[in-house]
Amino acid sequence: TQEGWLYLATVIDLYSRRVVGWSMGSRITAQLVCDALTMAIWQRQPKVGLIVHSDRGSQYASKAYRRLLKAHGFVGSMSQG
């Protein structure tokens, strides 16, 4: 953008192939991905046991993100490389 970099974190429902959560920010942080996941949870109200797949970015390995997964009973899954 004219203001500088703008990062977008999205959560996509693989069944419907729709974006169900998103967040934008000037830095790629754990809070950015937590906000996107929180929006997706609010939108879809998924059940315990949901598998949440991500890449291996440090924000997805953060305590805050793992805590959010655990609080909702979700299972985290990361790409191999």
C-alpha positions as CSV (number, residue, x, y, z in Angstrom):
1,T,0.0,0.0,0.0
2,Q,1.1,3.6,-0.1
3,E,1.5,3.4,3.7
4,G,3.8,0.4,3.5
5,W,3.4,-3.3,3.9
6,L,0.1,-4.7,4.9
7,Y,-0.2,-8.4,5.9
8,L,-3.3,-10.4,5.7
9,A,-3.9,-13.6,7.7
10,T,-6.9,-15.7,6.6
11,V,-8.7,-18.8,7.8
12,I,-10.2,-20.9,5.0
13,D,-12.9,-23.5,5.5
14,L,-11.6,-26.4,3.3
15,Y,-15.1,-27.8,2.9
16,S,-16.8,-24.7,1.6
17,R,-13.5,-23.1,0.3
18,R,-14.6,-19.8,1.9
19,V,-12.6,-17.3,3.9
20,V,-14.3,-17.5,7.4
21,G,-11.8,-15.4,9.3
22,W,-9.3,-12.7,8.5
23,S,-7.1,-10.0,10.0
24,M,-4.8,-7.3,8.7
25,G,-1.8,-5.7,10.2
26,S,1.5,-4.0,9.6
27,R,3.5,-6.9,11.0
28,I,3.1,-10.7,11.0
29,T,2.5,-11.5,14.6
30,A,0.8,-14.1,16.8
31,Q,-1.9,-11.6,17.5
32,L,-2.6,-11.2,13.7
33,V,-3.2,-15.0,13.3
34,C,-5.1,-15.3,16.6
35,D,-7.5,-12.5,15.5
36,A,-8.1,-14.3,12.2
37,L,-8.8,-17.6,14.0
38,T,-11.0,-15.9,16.6
39,M,-13.2,-14.4,13.8
40,A,-13.4,-17.8,12.1
41,I,-14.5,-19.4,15.5
42,W,-17.2,-16.7,15.9
43,Q,-18.4,-17.2,12.3
44,R,-18.6,-21.0,12.3
45,Q,-18.8,-22.1,15.9
46,P,-16.8,-25.3,15.2
47,K,-16.9,-28.4,17.4
48,V,-14.2,-29.7,19.6
49,G,-11.7,-31.8,17.7
50,L,-11.5,-29.5,14.7
51,I,-8.1,-29.8,12.8
52,V,-6.5,-26.4,12.2
53,H,-3.8,-26.6,9.6
54,S,-1.1,-24.0,9.1
55,D,2.4,-23.4,7.8
56,R,5.4,-23.5,10.1
57,G,5.6,-19.8,10.8
58,S,6.6,-18.8,14.3
59,Q,3.3,-17.1,14.9
60,Y,1.5,-20.4,14.6
61,A,3.9,-22.0,17.1
62,S,3.4,-19.2,19.6
63,K,2.0,-19.7,23.1
64,A,-0.9,-17.4,22.4
65,Y,-2.0,-19.3,19.2
66,R,-1.5,-22.7,20.9
67,R,-3.5,-21.5,23.9
68,L,-6.3,-20.4,21.6
69,L,-6.4,-23.9,19.9
70,K,-6.4,-25.6,23.3
71,A,-9.1,-23.4,24.8
72,H,-11.4,-24.5,22.0
73,G,-10.4,-28.2,21.9
74,F,-8.9,-27.9,18.4
75,V,-6.0,-30.0,17.1
76,G,-3.1,-28.0,15.5
77,S,-1.5,-29.4,12.3
78,M,1.5,-27.9,10.5
79,S,3.0,-28.4,7.1
80,Q,6.1,-30.6,6.9
81,G,8.3,-28.0,5.3
